[in-house]
Amino acid sequence: MTRSGSLTTGLKRLAACGALLGLVAIGTTAAPKPAEAWWAHGGGWGGGYYHGGGWCCGVGVGIYVPPIVVAPAPVYVPPPVYAPAPVYYAPTPAYYAPPQRAWIPAHWQNGYWIPGHWD
């Protein structure tokens, strides 16, 4: 019993540590970061402006190359030409539903049995 008890305790501790590490990783990833320009965070070619980066040995001398954007040439399209408005706008006629028919239940009439019917 001691072996299975210690195994269960060890698995619980391992699961708790894994859950804690997962929460720490999610928190680190989701933490807000400063909004710096591409040349100020140390990435790209030549390091960063604030970090004294460079091609070699952190001297601070480097070539800063802006990101290259490849896009198609701009196309200027004239605005669309719409048809002129009609001279007179007649709204569609209103819908008039047919009159409702009444249900007449079965009854006796002049000595005859009349089953139920619509009026």
N, C-alpha and C positions, 0 to 999 in steps of 0.2 A: 504494500500500500504506500510505503514511503517513496518508492521509485515512481509510481504513477502519479502520486501527489506532487512530487517535485517536478515531474515532467509537465504536468498541467500548469503548475505555477510558472515554470520557465517559459512555456508557450504563451501564457497570458502576459508575462513581462515582455517577451519578444514582440507580441502583437501591439502592446501599448507603446513600445519604443518606435515601432514602425509607423504607427498612427501619428505619434508626435513628430517624427521626422517628416512625414508627409505634410502635416499642417505647417511646419516651419518652411518647407520648400514652397508650398502654395503661398504663404505669406510673403516670402522673399520675392517670389515672382510677381505678385500682385501689388507690391509696395510702389507708391508713386515715385517717379524719377524726375530729375530736373529736365526741363525742356531746353536742350542746348542744340546749337546748329551742328551740322555734320562734321565740321572741322574742330569743334570744341570738346568732343568727348573722347578723343584719343584714338578713334578708329580711322580707317582709310589709310591712304599712303602718307607716310611722313609723320605719323603720330598726331598728337593734338596740340592745339595752341596753348592751352593751360597746363599741359603736362610736360612740356619741354621735350616732346618726342622728336624723332629725326630718323634718318636712315640707319644711323649707327650710333650706338653707345649712349643714347639719350643726350646728345650734345645740344639739340635744339635746332639743328639745321636740317631742313627737309624740303621736299618738293610737295606742295599742296596742289592736288588736282581735284577740281570740282567734279561732281558726278556727271557722267555723260548720259544725255537723254536722247534717245533715237525715236523720232516720231514722224509721221507723214507730213508733207507740206500742208499748210492751211488752205482750205478751200472756202472761198467766199461765194455764197449762194444768195441771189437776190431774194427779197421777201416774196411770199406767195401772192398771187393776184386772185382775189375772190370775186365771185359773180356779184353784180350789183343787187341791192336789196329790191324786192318787188315793190311796185307802186302802191298796191293795196294788199294788206295782209288780212285774209279772211280766216277766222278761227274755224276749226272743225265743228260741225253741228253737234249739239248736245245729244247724248244718248237717252232715248226714252224707252224704258223697259216696258214690255207688254203687261197688261193688267194681270194681277194675280187671280188664279182660278180658285174657287172655293170647293172644298170637299163636302159633299152631302152624304151623311151616313145612311145606311139602309133604313127603310121605313115602309109603312103601308100607305098606299095612295089609291083611293076609290076601290077598295077591296082587293088590290093587287100588291104583292110584295115586290118592292123596288130595291135591288141591292145598292150598296154604296157606290157613288160615282162622282166624277169631277163635274163641276158646273160648266 
